[in-house]
Amino acid sequence: MTIVFIPSLIALLLSKADEKGSPLTELEVLDIRDNATAISVDAEAALSMSESRGYRDIDPENCWAEWLAFMSEG
């Protein structure tokens, strides 16, 4: 089973950063992740959801590092 965030974790983080008007801290990123809505689906459903979104969401287990990498790509 795979955890899928609804909406995607990256979309949530982008929205919160925009709302805040400044970069999110590590604690903020982790808090957003921990309080986000997520569902558990099989790997095939997770892949289908990712394909329909058109992008791969960031890994919740490594979200801080992936968030920083995403933001640096800018």
Distance bins in CASP14 RR format, pairs under 12 A and 6 or more apart:
PFRMAT RR
TARGET T0000
AUTHOR 0000-0000-0000
RMODE 2
METHOD distances of the structure
MODEL  1
1 38 0 0 0 0 0 1 0 0 0 0 0
1 39 0 0 0 0 1 0 0 0 0 0 0
1 40 1 0 1 0 0 0 0 0 0 0 0
1 41 1 0 0 1 0 0 0 0 0 0 0
1 42 1 0 0 1 0 0 0 0 0 0 0
1 43 1 0 0 1 0 0 0 0 0 0 0
1 44 0 0 0 0 0 1 0 0 0 0 0
1 45 0 0 0 0 1 0 0 0 0 0 0
1 46 0 0 0 0 1 0 0 0 0 0 0
2 38 0 0 0 0 1 0 0 0 0 0 0
2 39 0 0 0 0 1 0 0 0 0 0 0
2 40 1 0 0 1 0 0 0 0 0 0 0
2 41 1 0 1 0 0 0 0 0 0 0 0
2 42 1 0 0 1 0 0 0 0 0 0 0
2 43 1 0 1 0 0 0 0 0 0 0 0
2 44 0 0 0 0 1 0 0 0 0 0 0
2 45 1 0 0 1 0 0 0 0 0 0 0
2 46 1 1 0 0 0 0 0 0 0 0 0
2 47 0 0 0 0 1 0 0 0 0 0 0
2 48 0 0 0 0 0 1 0 0 0 0 0
2 49 0 0 0 0 1 0 0 0 0 0 0
2 50 0 0 0 0 1 0 0 0 0 0 0
2 56 0 0 0 0 0 1 0 0 0 0 0
2 57 0 0 0 0 0 1 0 0 0 0 0
2 59 0 0 0 0 0 1 0 0 0 0 0
2 60 0 0 0 0 0 1 0 0 0 0 0
2 61 0 0 0 0 0 1 0 0 0 0 0
3 9 0 0 0 0 1 0 0 0 0 0 0
3 33 0 0 0 0 0 1 0 0 0 0 0
3 36 0 0 0 0 1 0 0 0 0 0 0
3 37 0 0 0 0 0 1 0 0 0 0 0
3 38 1 0 1 0 0 0 0 0 0 0 0
3 39 1 0 0 1 0 0 0 0 0 0 0
3 40 1 0 1 0 0 0 0 0 0 0 0
3 41 0 0 0 0 1 0 0 0 0 0 0
3 42 0 0 0 0 0 1 0 0 0 0 0
3 43 0 0 0 0 0 1 0 0 0 0 0
3 45 0 0 0 0 0 1 0 0 0 0 0
3 46 0 0 0 0 1 0 0 0 0 0 0
3 49 0 0 0 0 0 1 0 0 0 0 0
3 57 0 0 0 0 1 0 0 0 0 0 0
3 58 0 0 0 0 0 1 0 0 0 0 0
3 59 0 0 0 0 1 0 0 0 0 0 0
3 60 1 0 0 1 0 0 0 0 0 0 0
3 61 0 0 0 0 1 0 0 0 0 0 0
3 63 0 0 0 0 0 1 0 0 0 0 0
4 36 0 0 0 0 0 1 0 0 0 0 0
4 37 0 0 0 0 1 0 0 0 0 0 0
4 38 1 0 0 1 0 0 0 0 0 0 0
4 39 1 0 1 0 0 0 0 0 0 0 0
4 40 1 0 0 1 0 0 0 0 0 0 0
4 41 1 0 1 0 0 0 0 0 0 0 0
4 42 0 0 0 0 0 1 0 0 0 0 0
4 43 0 0 0 0 0 1 0 0 0 0 0
4 44 0 0 0 0 0 1 0 0 0 0 0
4 45 1 0 0 1 0 0 0 0 0 0 0
4 46 1 0 1 0 0 0 0 0 0 0 0
4 47 0 0 0 0 0 1 0 0 0 0 0
4 48 0 0 0 0 1 0 0 0 0 0 0
4 49 1 0 1 0 0 0 0 0 0 0 0
4 50 0 0 0 0 1 0 0 0 0 0 0
4 52 0 0 0 0 0 1 0 0 0 0 0
4 53 0 0 0 0 1 0 0 0 0 0 0
4 56 0 0 0 0 0 1 0 0 0 0 0
4 57 1 0 0 1 0 0 0 0 0 0 0
4 59 0 0 0 0 0 1 0 0 0 0 0
4 60 0 0 0 0 1 0 0 0 0 0 0
5 11 0 0 0 0 1 0 0 0 0 0 0
5 12 1 0 0 1 0 0 0 0 0 0 0
5 13 0 0 0 0 1 0 0 0 0 0 0
5 32 0 0 0 0 1 0 0 0 0 0 0
5 33 0 0 0 0 1 0 0 0 0 0 0
5 34 0 0 0 0 0 1 0 0 0 0 0
5 35 0 0 0 0 0 1 0 0 0 0 0
5 36 1 0 1 0 0 0 0 0 0 0 0
5 37 1 0 0 1 0 0 0 0 0 0 0
5 38 1 0 1 0 0 0 0 0 0 0 0
5 39 0 0 0 0 1 0 0 0 0 0 0
5 40 0 0 0 0 0 1 0 0 0 0 0
5 41 0 0 0 0 0 1 0 0 0 0 0
5 46 0 0 0 0 0 1 0 0 0 0 0
5 49 0 0 0 0 1 0 0 0 0 0 0
5 50 0 0 0 0 0 1 0 0 0 0 0
5 53 0 0 0 0 0 1 0 0 0 0 0
5 56 0 0 0 0 0 1 0 0 0 0 0
5 57 1 0 0 1 0 0 0 0 0 0 0
5 58 0 0 0 0 1 0 0 0 0 0 0
5 59 0 0 0 0 0 1 0 0 0 0 0
5 60 1 0 0 1 0 0 0 0 0 0 0
5 63 0 0 0 0 1 0 0 0 0 0 0
6 12 0 0 0 0 1 0 0 0 0 0 0
6 36 0 0 0 0 1 0 0 0 0 0 0
6 37 1 0 1 0 0 0 0 0 0 0 0
6 38 1 0 0 1 0 0 0 0 0 0 0
6 39 1 0 0 1 0 0 0 0 0 0 0
6 40 0 0 0 0 0 1 0 0 0 0 0
6 41 0 0 0 0 0 1 0 0 0 0 0
6 46 0 0 0 0 0 1 0 0 0 0 0
6 49 0 0 0 0 1 0 0 0 0 0 0
6 53 0 0 0 0 0 1 0 0 0 0 0
6 57 0 0 0 0 0 1 0 0 0 0 0
7 13 0 0 0 0 0 1 0 0 0 0 0
7 14 0 0 0 0 1 0 0 0 0 0 0
7 15 0 0 0 0 1 0 0 0 0 0 0
7 16 0 0 0 0 0 1 0 0 0 0 0
7 32 0 0 0 0 0 1 0 0 0 0 0
7 36 0 0 0 0 1 0 0 0 0 0 0
7 37 0 0 0 0 1 0 0 0 0 0 0
7 38 0 0 0 0 0 1 0 0 0 0 0
7 39 0 0 0 0 0 1 0 0 0 0 0
7 49 0 0 0 0 0 1 0 0 0 0 0
7 53 0 0 0 0 1 0 0 0 0 0 0
7 55 0 0 0 0 0 1 0 0 0 0 0
7 57 0 0 0 0 1 0 0 0 0 0 0
8 14 0 0 0 0 1 0 0 0 0 0 0
8 15 0 0 0 0 0 1 0 0 0 0 0
8 32 0 0 0 0 0 1 0 0 0 0 0
8 33 0 0 0 0 0 1 0 0 0 0 0
8 36 0 0 0 0 1 0 0 0 0 0 0
8 37 0 0 0 0 0 1 0 0 0 0 0
8 38 0 0 0 0 0 1 0 0 0 0 0
8 39 0 0 0 0 0 1 0 0 0 0 0
8 46 0 0 0 0 0 1 0 0 0 0 0
8 49 0 0 0 0 1 0 0 0 0 0 0
8 50 0 0 0 0 1 0 0 0 0 0 0
8 52 0 0 0 0 0 1 0 0 0 0 0
8 53 1 0 0 1 0 0 0 0 0 0 0
8 54 0 0 0 0 1 0 0 0 0 0 0
8 55 1 0 0 1 0 0 0 0 0 0 0
8 56 0 0 0 0 1 0 0 0 0 0 0
8 57 1 0 1 0 0 0 0 0 0 0 0
8 58 0 0 0 0 1 0 0 0 0 0 0
8 59 0 0 0 0 0 1 0 0 0 0 0
8 60 0 0 0 0 0 1 0 0 0 0 0
8 63 0 0 0 0 0 1 0 0 0 0 0
8 70 0 0 0 0 0 1 0 0 0 0 0
9 15 0 0 0 0 0 1 0 0 0 0 0
9 16 0 0 0 0 0 1 0 0 0 0 0
9 29 0 0 0 0 1 0 0 0 0 0 0
9 30 0 0 0 0 0 1 0 0 0 0 0
9 32 1 0 0 1 0 0 0 0 0 0 0
9 33 1 0 0 1 0 0 0 0 0 0 0
9 34 0 0 0 0 0 1 0 0 0 0 0
9 35 0 0 0 0 0 1 0 0 0 0 0
9 36 1 0 0 1 0 0 0 0 0 0 0
9 37 0 0 0 0 0 1 0 0 0 0 0
9 38 0 0 0 0 1 0 0 0 0 0 0
9 50 0 0 0 0 0 1 0 0 0 0 0
9 53 0 0 0 0 0 1 0 0 0 0 0
9 55 0 0 0 0 0 1 0 0 0 0 0
9 56 0 0 0 0 0 1 0 0 0 0 0
9 57 1 0 1 0 0 0 0 0 0 0 0
9 58 1 0 1 0 0 0 0 0 0 0 0
9 59 0 0 0 0 1 0 0 0 0 0 0
9 60 1 0 0 1 0 0 0 0 0 0 0
9 61 0 0 0 0 0 1 0 0 0 0 0
9 62 0 0 0 0 0 1 0 0 0 0 0
9 63 1 0 0 1 0 0 0 0 0 0 0
9 64 0 0 0 0 0 1 0 0 0 0 0
9 66 0 0 0 0 1 0 0 0 0 0 0
9 67 0 0 0 0 1 0 0 0 0 0 0
9 70 0 0 0 0 0 1 0 0 0 0 0
10 16 0 0 0 0 0 1 0 0 0 0 0
10 17 0 0 0 0 0 1 0 0 0 0 0
10 24 0 0 0 0 0 1 0 0 0 0 0
10 29 0 0 0 0 0 1 0 0 0 0 0
10 32 0 0 0 0 0 1 0 0 0 0 0
10 33 0 0 0 0 0 1 0 0 0 0 0
10 36 0 0 0 0 0 1 0 0 0 0 0
10 50 0 0 0 0 0 1 0 0 0 0 0
10 53 0 0 0 0 1 0 0 0 0 0 0
10 54 0 0 0 0 0 1 0 0 0 0 0
10 55 1 0 0 1 0 0 0 0 0 0 0
10 56 0 0 0 0 1 0 0 0 0 0 0
10 57 1 0 1 0 0 0 0 0 0 0 0
10 58 1 0 1 0 0 0 0 0 0 0 0
10 59 0 0 0 0 0 1 0 0 0 0 0
10 60 0 0 0 0 0 1 0 0 0 0 0
10 63 0 0 0 0 1 0 0 0 0 0 0
10 66 0 0 0 0 1 0 0 0 0 0 0
10 67 1 0 0 1 0 0 0 0 0 0 0
10 69 0 0 0 0 0 1 0 0 0 0 0
10 70 1 0 0 1 0 0 0 0 0 0 0
10 71 0 0 0 0 0 1 0 0 0 0 0
10 73 0 0 0 0 0 1 0 0 0 0 0
11 17 0 0 0 0 0 1 0 0 0 0 0
11 18 0 0 0 0 0 1 0 0 0 0 0
11 32 0 0 0 0 0 1 0 0 0 0 0
11 36 0 0 0 0 1 0 0 0 0 0 0
11 37 0 0 0 0 0 1 0 0 0 0 0
11 53 0 0 0 0 1 0 0 0 0 0 0
11 54 0 0 0 0 0 1 0 0 0 0 0
11 55 0 0 0 0 1 0 0 0 0 0 0
11 57 0 0 0 0 1 0 0 0 0 0 0
11 58 0 0 0 0 0 1 0 0 0 0 0
11 70 0 0 0 0 0 1 0 0 0 0 0
12 18 0 0 0 0 0 1 0 0 0 0 0
12 19 0 0 0 0 0 1 0 0 0 0 0
12 24 0 0 0 0 0 1 0 0 0 0 0
12 28 0 0 0 0 0 1 0 0 0 0 0
12 29 0 0 0 0 1 0 0 0 0 0 0
12 31 0 0 0 0 0 1 0 0 0 0 0
12 32 1 0 1 0 0 0 0 0 0 0 0
12 33 0 0 0 0 1 0 0 0 0 0 0
12 34 0 0 0 0 0 1 0 0 0 0 0
12 35 0 0 0 0 1 0 0 0 0 0 0
12 36 1 0 1 0 0 0 0 0 0 0 0
12 37 0 0 0 0 1 0 0 0 0 0 0
12 38 0 0 0 0 0 1 0 0 0 0 0
12 57 0 0 0 0 1 0 0 0 0 0 0
12 58 0 0 0 0 0 1 0 0 0 0 0
12 60 0 0 0 0 0 1 0 0 0 0 0
12 63 0 0 0 0 0 1 0 0 0 0 0
12 67 0 0 0 0 0 1 0 0 0 0 0
13 19 0 0 0 0 0 1 0 0 0 0 0
13 20 0 0 0 0 0 1 0 0 0 0 0
13 23 0 0 0 0 0 1 0 0 0 0 0
13 24 1 0 0 1 0 0 0 0 0 0 0
13 25 0 0 0 0 0 1 0 0 0 0 0
13 26 0 0 0 0 0 1 0 0 0 0 0
13 28 0 0 0 0 1 0 0 0 0 0 0
13 29 1 0 0 1 0 0 0 0 0 0 0
13 30 0 0 0 0 0 1 0 0 0 0 0
13 31 0 0 0 0 0 1 0 0 0 0 0
13 32 1 0 0 1 0 0 0 0 0 0 0
13 33 0 0 0 0 1 0 0 0 0 0 0
13 36 0 0 0 0 1 0 0 0 0 0 0
13 57 0 0 0 0 0 1 0 0 0 0 0
13 58 1 0 0 1 0 0 0 0 0 0 0
13 60 0 0 0 0 0 1 0 0 0 0 0
13 63 1 0 0 1 0 0 0 0 0 0 0
13 64 0 0 0 0 0 1 0 0 0 0 0
13 66 0 0 0 0 1 0 0 0 0 0 0
13 67 1 0 1 0 0 0 0 0 0 0 0
13 68 0 0 0 0 0 1 0 0 0 0 0
13 70 0 0 0 0 1 0 0 0 0 0 0
13 71 0 0 0 0 1 0 0 0 0 0 0
14 20 0 0 0 0 0 1 0 0 0 0 0
14 21 0 0 0 0 0 1 0 0 0 0 0
14 23 0 0 0 0 0 1 0 0 0 0 0
14 24 0 0 0 0 1 0 0 0 0 0 0
14 29 0 0 0 0 0 1 0 0 0 0 0
14 32 0 0 0 0 0 1 0 0 0 0 0
14 55 0 0 0 0 0 1 0 0 0 0 0
14 57 0 0 0 0 0 1 0 0 0 0 0
14 58 0 0 0 0 0 1 0 0 0 0 0
14 67 0 0 0 0 1 0 0 0 0 0 0
14 70 0 0 0 0 1 0 0 0 0 0 0
14 71 0 0 0 0 1 0 0 0 0 0 0
14 74 0 0 0 0 0 1 0 0 0 0 0
15 21 0 0 0 0 0 1 0 0 0 0 0
15 24 0 0 0 0 0 1 0 0 0 0 0
15 32 0 0 0 0 1 0 0 0 0 0 0
15 36 0 0 0 0 0 1 0 0 0 0 0
16 22 0 0 0 0 0 1 0 0 0 0 0
16 23 0 0 0 0 0 1 0 0 0 0 0
16 24 1 0 0 1 0 0 0 0 0 0 0
16 25 0 0 0 0 0 1 0 0 0 0 0
16 28 1 0 0 1 0 0 0 0 0 0 0
16 29 0 0 0 0 1 0 0 0 0 0 0
16 30 0 0 0 0 0 1 0 0 0 0 0
16 31 0 0 0 0 1 0 0 0 0 0 0
16 32 1 0 1 0 0 0 0 0 0 0 0
16 33 0 0 0 0 0 1 0 0 0 0 0
16 35 0 0 0 0 0 1 0 0 0 0 0
16 36 0 0 0 0 0 1 0 0 0 0 0
16 67 0 0 0 0 0 1 0 0 0 0 0
17 23 1 0 0 1 0 0 0 0 0 0 0
17 24 1 0 1 0 0 0 0 0 0 0 0
17 25 0 0 0 0 0 1 0 0 0 0 0
17 28 0 0 0 0 1 0 0 0 0 0 0
17 29 0 0 0 0 1 0 0 0 0 0 0
17 32 0 0 0 0 1 0 0 0 0 0 0
17 67 0 0 0 0 1 0 0 0 0 0 0
17 70 0 0 0 0 0 1 0 0 0 0 0
17 71 0 0 0 0 1 0 0 0 0 0 0
17 74 0 0 0 0 0 1 0 0 0 0 0
18 24 0 0 0 0 0 1 0 0 0 0 0
19 28 0 0 0 0 0 1 0 0 0 0 0
19 32 0 0 0 0 0 1 0 0 0 0 0
20 28 1 0 0 1 0 0 0 0 0 0 0
20 29 0 0 0 0 0 1 0 0 0 0 0
20 32 0 0 0 0 0 1 0 0 0 0 0
21 28 0 0 0 0 0 1 0 0 0 0 0
22 28 0 0 0 0 0 1 0 0 0 0 0
22 71 0 0 0 0 0 1 0 0 0 0 0
23 29 0 0 0 0 1 0 0 0 0 0 0
23 67 0 0 0 0 1 0 0 0 0 0 0
23 68 0 0 0 0 1 0 0 0 0 0 0
23 70 0 0 0 0 0 1 0 0 0 0 0
23 71 1 0 0 1 0 0 0 0 0 0 0
23 72 0 0 0 0 0 1 0 0 0 0 0
24 30 0 0 0 0 1 0 0 0 0 0 0
24 31 0 0 0 0 1 0 0 0 0 0 0
24 32 1 0 0 1 0 0 0 0 0 0 0
24 33 0 0 0 0 0 1 0 0 0 0 0
24 63 0 0 0 0 0 1 0 0 0 0 0
24 64 0 0 0 0 1 0 0 0 0 0 0
24 67 1 0 0 1 0 0 0 0 0 0 0
24 68 0 0 0 0 1 0 0 0 0 0 0
24 70 0 0 0 0 0 1 0 0 0 0 0
24 71 0 0 0 0 1 0 0 0 0 0 0
25 31 0 0 0 0 1 0 0 0 0 0 0
25 32 0 0 0 0 0 1 0 0 0 0 0
25 64 0 0 0 0 1 0 0 0 0 0 0
25 67 0 0 0 0 0 1 0 0 0 0 0
25 68 0 0 0 0 0 1 0 0 0 0 0
26 32 0 0 0 0 0 1 0 0 0 0 0
26 33 0 0 0 0 0 1 0 0 0 0 0
26 63 0 0 0 0 1 0 0 0 0 0 0
26 64 1 0 1 0 0 0 0 0 0 0 0
26 65 0 0 0 0 1 0 0 0 0 0 0
26 67 0 0 0 0 1 0 0 0 0 0 0
26 68 0 0 0 0 1 0 0 0 0 0 0
27 33 0 0 0 0 0 1 0 0 0 0 0
27 34 0 0 0 0 0 1 0 0 0 0 0
27 63 0 0 0 0 0 1 0 0 0 0 0
27 64 0 0 0 0 1 0 0 0 0 0 0
28 34 0 0 0 0 0 1 0 0 0 0 0
28 35 0 0 0 0 0 1 0 0 0 0 0
28 63 0 0 0 0 0 1 0 0 0 0 0
28 64 0 0 0 0 0 1 0 0 0 0 0
28 67 0 0 0 0 1 0 0 0 0 0 0
29 35 0 0 0 0 0 1 0 0 0 0 0
29 36 0 0 0 0 0 1 0 0 0 0 0
29 58 0 0 0 0 1 0 0 0 0 0 0
29 60 0 0 0 0 0 1 0 0 0 0 0
29 62 0 0 0 0 0 1 0 0 0 0 0
29 63 1 0 1 0 0 0 0 0 0 0 0
29 64 1 0 1 0 0 0 0 0 0 0 0
29 65 0 0 0 0 0 1 0 0 0 0 0
29 66 0 0 0 0 1 0 0 0 0 0 0
29 67 1 0 1 0 0 0 0 0 0 0 0
29 68 0 0 0 0 1 0 0 0 0 0 0
29 70 0 0 0 0 0 1 0 0 0 0 0
29 71 0 0 0 0 0 1 0 0 0 0 0
30 36 0 0 0 0 0 1 0 0 0 0 0
30 60 0 0 0 0 1 0 0 0 0 0 0
30 61 0 0 0 0 0 1 0 0 0 0 0
30 62 0 0 0 0 0 1 0 0 0 0 0
30 63 1 0 0 1 0 0 0 0 0 0 0
30 64 1 0 0 1 0 0 0 0 0 0 0
30 65 0 0 0 0 0 1 0 0 0 0 0
30 67 0 0 0 0 1 0 0 0 0 0 0
31 63 0 0 0 0 0 1 0 0 0 0 0
31 64 0 0 0 0 0 1 0 0 0 0 0
32 38 0 0 0 0 0 1 0 0 0 0 0
32 58 0 0 0 0 0 1 0 0 0 0 0
32 60 0 0 0 0 0 1 0 0 0 0 0
32 63 0 0 0 0 1 0 0 0 0 0 0
32 64 0 0 0 0 0 1 0 0 0 0 0
32 67 0 0 0 0 1 0 0 0 0 0 0
33 57 0 0 0 0 0 1 0 0 0 0 0
33 58 0 0 0 0 1 0 0 0 0 0 0
33 59 0 0 0 0 0 1 0 0 0 0 0
33 60 1 0 1 0 0 0 0 0 0 0 0
33 61 0 0 0 0 1 0 0 0 0 0 0
33 62 0 0 0 0 0 1 0 0 0 0 0
33 63 1 0 1 0 0 0 0 0 0 0 0
33 64 0 0 0 0 1 0 0 0 0 0 0
33 66 0 0 0 0 0 1 0 0 0 0 0
33 67 0 0 0 0 1 0 0 0 0 0 0
34 60 0 0 0 0 1 0 0 0 0 0 0
34 63 0 0 0 0 1 0 0 0 0 0 0
35 60 0 0 0 0 0 1 0 0 0 0 0
36 57 0 0 0 0 0 1 0 0 0 0 0
36 58 0 0 0 0 0 1 0 0 0 0 0
36 60 0 0 0 0 1 0 0 0 0 0 0
36 63 0 0 0 0 1 0 0 0 0 0 0
38 46 0 0 0 0 0 1 0 0 0 0 0
38 49 0 0 0 0 0 1 0 0 0 0 0
38 57 0 0 0 0 0 1 0 0 0 0 0
38 60 1 0 0 1 0 0 0 0 0 0 0
38 63 0 0 0 0 0 1 0 0 0 0 0
39 45 0 0 0 0 1 0 0 0 0 0 0
39 46 0 0 0 0 1 0 0 0 0 0 0
39 49 0 0 0 0 1 0 0 0 0 0 0
40 46 0 0 0 0 1 0 0 0 0 0 0
40 60 0 0 0 0 0 1 0 0 0 0 0
41 47 0 0 0 0 1 0 0 0 0 0 0
41 48 0 0 0 0 1 0 0 0 0 0 0
41 49 1 0 0 1 0 0 0 0 0 0 0
41 50 0 0 0 0 0 1 0 0 0 0 0
42 48 0 0 0 0 1 0 0 0 0 0 0
42 49 0 0 0 0 0 1 0 0 0 0 0
43 49 0 0 0 0 0 1 0 0 0 0 0
43 50 0 0 0 0 0 1 0 0 0 0 0
44 50 0 0 0 0 0 1 0 0 0 0 0
44 51 0 0 0 0 0 1 0 0 0 0 0
45 51 0 0 0 0 0 1 0 0 0 0 0
45 52 0 0 0 0 0 1 0 0 0 0 0
46 52 0 0 0 0 0 1 0 0 0 0 0
46 53 0 0 0 0 0 1 0 0 0 0 0
46 56 0 0 0 0 0 1 0 0 0 0 0
46 57 0 0 0 0 1 0 0 0 0 0 0
46 59 0 0 0 0 0 1 0 0 0 0 0
47 53 0 0 0 0 0 1 0 0 0 0 0
47 54 0 0 0 0 0 1 0 0 0 0 0
47 56 0 0 0 0 1 0 0 0 0 0 0
47 57 0 0 0 0 0 1 0 0 0 0 0
48 54 0 0 0 0 0 1 0 0 0 0 0
49 55 0 0 0 0 0 1 0 0 0 0 0
49 56 0 0 0 0 0 1 0 0 0 0 0
49 57 0 0 0 0 1 0 0 0 0 0 0
50 56 1 0 1 0 0 0 0 0 0 0 0
50 57 1 0 0 1 0 0 0 0 0 0 0
50 58 0 0 0 0 0 1 0 0 0 0 0
50 59 0 0 0 0 0 1 0 0 0 0 0
51 57 0 0 0 0 0 1 0 0 0 0 0
55 70 0 0 0 0 0 1 0 0 0 0 0
56 66 0 0 0 0 1 0 0 0 0 0 0
56 70 0 0 0 0 0 1 0 0 0 0 0
57 63 0 0 0 0 1 0 0 0 0 0 0
57 66 0 0 0 0 1 0 0 0 0 0 0
57 67 0 0 0 0 0 1 0 0 0 0 0
57 70 0 0 0 0 0 1 0 0 0 0 0
58 64 0 0 0 0 1 0 0 0 0 0 0
58 65 0 0 0 0 1 0 0 0 0 0 0
58 66 1 1 0 0 0 0 0 0 0 0 0
58 67 1 0 0 1 0 0 0 0 0 0 0
58 68 0 0 0 0 0 1 0 0 0 0 0
58 69 0 0 0 0 1 0 0 0 0 0 0
58 70 1 0 0 1 0 0 0 0 0 0 0
58 71 0 0 0 0 0 1 0 0 0 0 0
58 73 0 0 0 0 0 1 0 0 0 0 0
59 65 0 0 0 0 1 0 0 0 0 0 0
59 66 1 0 1 0 0 0 0 0 0 0 0
59 67 0 0 0 0 0 1 0 0 0 0 0
59 69 0 0 0 0 0 1 0 0 0 0 0
59 70 0 0 0 0 0 1 0 0 0 0 0
60 66 0 0 0 0 1 0 0 0 0 0 0
60 67 0 0 0 0 0 1 0 0 0 0 0
62 68 0 0 0 0 0 1 0 0 0 0 0
62 69 0 0 0 0 1 0 0 0 0 0 0
62 70 0 0 0 0 0 1 0 0 0 0 0
63 69 0 0 0 0 0 1 0 0 0 0 0
63 70 0 0 0 0 1 0 0 0 0 0 0
63 71 0 0 0 0 0 1 0 0 0 0 0
64 70 0 0 0 0 0 1 0 0 0 0 0
64 71 0 0 0 0 0 1 0 0 0 0 0
65 71 0 0 0 0 0 1 0 0 0 0 0
65 72 0 0 0 0 0 1 0 0 0 0 0
66 72 0 0 0 0 0 1 0 0 0 0 0
66 73 0 0 0 0 0 1 0 0 0 0 0
67 73 0 0 0 0 0 1 0 0 0 0 0
67 74 0 0 0 0 0 1 0 0 0 0 0
68 74 0 0 0 0 0 1 0 0 0 0 0
END
